[in-house]
């Protein structure tokens, strides 16, 4: 989209001169000469086709059109400033930016962020959600929580925890007899998560049962599988850490006591050695490790 705007330096000179009352003070704030401020304002007036100031002996007075225009210019610069600090942080207080998988972020991280901020009121954090473990770009974020085999070469990799994989379901479709739970699960509607290694096939093979055909929906996120299971659409095989909020609230129960050991684990990936990160980032990493290993 093309914007019909004068050059931003001209608008900035106009806003500063209007707010401070003369070109000299505006020049001091903008770190340019008074002549440059005067020139930029005149260029703006020529482009707009109307005068914005009445130039008196020692001060500037806004014209009627200048008074009308100024609030919109001020709001535009204010909105830009707020958006810039919100996304990138202020110069004096840069947020700790980290990335994690969407399901982990919603189900594990978000419920705990308030506790981190209560412990560390001087540290702002920024969470970036991702679907897969992409390359770590230290210009965007320096901390990544990944789930995989740990064989990444784009940062310093530190093992966090290996999480058991459990089967869960809505209480209304609980298995009738837990002594024959594997056989019952082979006949039940099951939800599959695409792209994971710890599948229902792995579960049935581990417990010596013939691998049944697929019988339910396929989704690409653990969060989707958990929501479908909580609505009674089938049994889901998920990481225990991610299922815990549903189990604690009673929305889901364990389908069986049988579990499988995941072939992947959680890892902390940082742009460099943790000791080389900012003190704020180190504090966040220390908290994350402590919480995940608790």
For each residue, the residues with C-beta under 8 A, 3 or more apart:
1:
2:
3:
4:
5: 8 11
6: 10 11 44 47 48
7: 10 11 43
8: 5 11 12
9: 12 13 40
10: 6 7 13 14 40 41 43 44 47
11: 5 6 7 8 14 15 44 73 76 77
12: 8 9 15 16 30 77
13: 9 10 16 17 26 30 36 37 40 41 44
14: 10 11 17 18 40 41 44 52 66 70 73
15: 11 12 18 19 70 73 74 77
16: 12 13 19 20 25 26 29 30 37
17: 13 14 20 21 22 23 26 37 41 53 60
18: 14 15 21 52 53 60 62 66 70
19: 15 16 26 74
20: 16 17 25 26 29
21: 17 18 25 59 60
22: 17 25 26 58 59 60
23: 17 26 27 34 37 38 41 60
24: 27 28 34
25: 16 20 21 22 28 29
26: 13 16 17 19 20 22 23 29 30 34 37
27: 23 24 30 31 32 33 34 36 37
28: 24 25 31
29: 16 20 25 26
30: 12 13 16 26 27 37
31: 27 28
32: 27 36 37
33: 27 36 37
34: 23 24 26 27 37 38
35: 38 39
36: 13 27 32 33 39 40
37: 13 16 17 23 26 27 30 32 33 34 40 41
38: 23 34 35 41 42
39: 35 36 42 43
40: 9 10 13 14 36 37 43 44
41: 10 13 14 17 23 37 38 44 45 52 53
42: 38 39 45 46
43: 7 10 39 40 46 47
44: 6 10 11 13 14 40 41 47 48 52
45: 41 42 48 49 50 51 52 53
46: 42 43 49
47: 6 10 43 44
48: 6 44 45 52
49: 45 46
50: 45 63 65
51: 45 54 63 65 66
52: 14 18 41 44 45 48 62 63 65 66 69
53: 17 18 41 45 60 61 62 63 66
54: 51 60 61 62 63
55: 60
56: 59 60 61
57:
58: 22
59: 21 22 56
60: 17 18 21 22 23 53 54 55 56
61: 53 54 56
62: 18 52 53 54 66 67 70
63: 50 51 52 53 54 66 67
64: 67 68
65: 50 51 52 68 69
66: 14 18 51 52 53 62 63 69 70
67: 62 63 64 70
68: 64 65 71
69: 52 65 66 72 73
70: 14 15 18 62 66 67 73 74
71: 68 74 75
72: 69 75 76
73: 11 14 15 69 70 76 77
74: 15 19 70 71 77 78
75: 71 72 78 79
76: 11 72 73 79 80
77: 11 12 15 73 74 80 81
78: 74 75 81 82
79: 75 76 82 83
80: 76 77 83 84
81: 77 78 84 85
82: 78 79 85 86
83: 79 80 86 87
84: 80 81 87 88
85: 81 82 88 89 90
86: 82 83
87: 83 84
88: 84 85
89: 85 93 94 95 124 126
90: 85 93 94
91: 94
92:
93: 89 90 122 124
94: 89 90 91 124 278 280
95: 89 123 124 125 126
96: 123 124 125 126 143 278 280 281 284
97: 125 126 128 140 141 142 143
98: 125 126 127 128 141 142 143 144 145 284
99: 127 128 129 130 136 141 143 144 145
100: 104 105 109 127 128 129 130 144 145 146
101: 104 105 129 130 131 132 133 145 146 147
102: 105 106 129 130 131 221 223
103: 106 107 221 222 223 226 242
104: 100 101 107 108 109 145 147 241 242 266
105: 100 101 102 108 109 110 127 129
106: 102 103 109 110 129 223
107: 103 104 110 111 222 223 226 241 242 244 245
108: 104 105 111 112 241 242
109: 100 104 105 106 112 113 127 145
110: 105 106 107 113 127
111: 107 108 114 245
112: 108 109 115 116 291
113: 109 110 116 117 125 127
114: 111 117 118
115: 112 118 119
116: 112 113 119 120 123 125 284 287
117: 113 114 120 121 123 125
118: 114 115 121
119: 115 116 287
120: 116 117 123 280 283 284 287
121: 117 118
122: 93 280
123: 95 96 116 117 120 280 283 284
124: 89 93 94 95 96
125: 95 96 97 98 113 116 117 284
126: 89 95 96 97 98 141
127: 98 99 100 105 109 110 113
128: 97 98 99 100 140 141
129: 99 100 101 102 105 106
130: 99 100 101 102 133 134
131: 101 102 220 221
132: 101
133: 101 130 144 146 147 148 152 269
134: 130
135: 154
136: 99 141 142 144 152 154 155 269 270 271
137: 140 141
138: 141 142 155 271 272
139:
140: 97 128 137
141: 97 98 99 126 128 136 137 138 144
142: 97 98 136 138 270 271 272 277 281
143: 96 97 98 99 268 269 270 271 277 281 284 285
144: 98 99 100 133 136 141 155 268 269 270
145: 98 99 100 101 104 109 160 266 267 268 269 288
146: 100 101 133 152 266 267 268 269
147: 101 104 133 264 265 266 267
148: 133 151 152 264 265 267
149: 263 264 265
150: 157 159 265 267
151: 148
152: 133 136 146 148 155 157 267 269
153:
154: 135 136 269
155: 136 138 144 152 269 270 271 272
156: 269 270 271 272 273 274
157: 150 152 267 268 269
158: 267 268 269 270 274 289
159: 150 265 266 267
160: 145 265 266 267 268 288 289 292 293
161: 241 265 266 292 293
162: 261 262 265 266
163: 239 240 241 262 265 266
164: 239 240 259 260 261 262
165: 198 203 237 238 239 240 259 260 261 262
166: 237 238 239 240 243 254 255 259
167: 185 203 235 236 237 254 255 256 258
168: 226 229 235 236 238 243 246 247 252 253 254 255
169: 173 174 175 229 232 234 235 236 252 253 255
170: 173 229 230 231 232 251 252 253
171: 174 250 252 253
172: 232
173: 169 170 188 189 232 234 235
174: 169 171 253 255
175: 169 178 181 184 185 188 255 256
176: 184
177: 180 181 184
178: 175 181 256 257
179:
180: 177 183 184
181: 175 177 178 184 185 255 256 257 258
182: 185 186 204 207 209 256 258
183: 180 186 187 209
184: 175 176 177 180 181 187 188
185: 167 175 181 182 188 190 200 203 204 235 255 256
186: 182 183 204 209 210 212
187: 183 184 212
188: 173 175 184 185 215 234 235 255
189: 173 215 216 233 234 235
190: 185 200 214 215 216 234 235 236 237
191: 216 217 218 219 225 228 229 233 234 235 236 237
192: 199 200 214 216 217 218 219 225
193: 196 218 219 220 221 222 224 225 236 237 238
194: 218 219 220
195: 220
196: 193 199
197: 202 262 263 264
198: 165 202 203 237 260 262 263 264
199: 192 196 202 203 237
200: 185 190 192 203 204 211 212 214 237
201: 204 205 211
202: 197 198 199 205 206 260
203: 165 167 185 198 199 200 206 207 237 258 260
204: 182 185 186 200 201 207 209 210 211 212
205: 201 202 208 209 211
206: 202 203 260
207: 182 203 204 258
208: 205
209: 182 183 186 204 205
210: 186 204
211: 200 201 204 205
212: 186 187 200 204 215
213:
214: 190 192 200 218
215: 188 189 190 212 234
216: 189 190 191 192 233 234
217: 191 192 228 233 234
218: 191 192 193 194 214
219: 191 192 193 194 224 225 228
220: 131 193 194 195 224
221: 102 103 131 193 224 225
222: 103 107 193 225 226 238 239 242
223: 102 103 106 107 226 227 242
224: 193 219 220 221 227 228
225: 191 192 193 219 221 222 228 229 236 238
226: 103 107 168 222 223 229 230 236 238 242 243 246 252
227: 223 224 230 231
228: 191 217 219 224 225 231 233 234 236
229: 168 169 170 191 225 226 232 233 234 235 236 246 252
230: 170 226 227 246 251 252
231: 170 227 228
232: 169 170 172 173 229
233: 189 191 216 217 228 229
234: 169 173 188 189 190 191 215 216 217 228 229
235: 167 168 169 173 185 188 189 190 191 229 255
236: 167 168 169 190 191 193 225 226 228 229 243
237: 165 166 167 190 191 193 198 199 200 203 260
238: 165 166 168 193 222 225 226 242 243
239: 163 164 165 166 222 242 243 262
240: 163 164 165 166 243 244 259
241: 104 107 108 161 163 244 266
242: 103 104 107 108 222 223 226 238 239 245
243: 166 168 226 236 238 239 240 246 247 252
244: 107 240 241 247 248
245: 107 111 242 248 249
246: 168 226 229 230 243 249 251 252
247: 168 243 244 250 252 253 254
248: 244 245
249: 245 246
250: 171 247 253
251: 170 230 246
252: 168 169 170 171 226 229 230 243 246 247
253: 168 169 170 171 174 247 250
254: 166 167 168 247 257
255: 166 167 168 169 174 175 181 185 188 235
256: 167 175 178 181 182 185
257: 178 181 254
258: 167 181 182 203 207
259: 164 165 166 240
260: 164 165 198 202 203 206 237
261: 162 164 165
262: 162 163 164 165 197 198 239 265
263: 149 197 198
264: 147 148 149 197 198
265: 147 148 149 150 159 160 161 162 163 262
266: 104 145 146 147 159 160 161 162 163 241 292
267: 145 146 147 148 150 152 157 158 159 160
268: 143 144 145 146 157 158 160 285 288 289
269: 133 136 143 144 145 146 152 154 155 156 157 158
270: 136 142 143 144 155 156 158 273 274 277 281 285
271: 136 138 142 143 155 156 277
272: 138 142 155 156 276 277
273: 156 270 276 277
274: 156 158 270 277 282 285
275: 282
276: 272 273
277: 142 143 270 271 272 273 274 281 282 285
278: 94 96 281 282
279: 282 283
280: 94 96 120 122 123 283 284
281: 96 142 143 270 277 278 284 285
282: 274 275 277 278 279 285 286
283: 120 123 279 280 286 287
284: 96 98 116 120 123 125 143 280 281 287 288
285: 143 268 270 274 277 281 282 288 289
286: 282 283 289 290
287: 116 119 120 283 284 290 291
288: 145 160 268 284 285 291 292
289: 158 160 268 285 286 292 293
290: 286 287 293 294
291: 112 287 288 294
292: 160 161 266 288 289
293: 160 161 289 290
294: 290 291
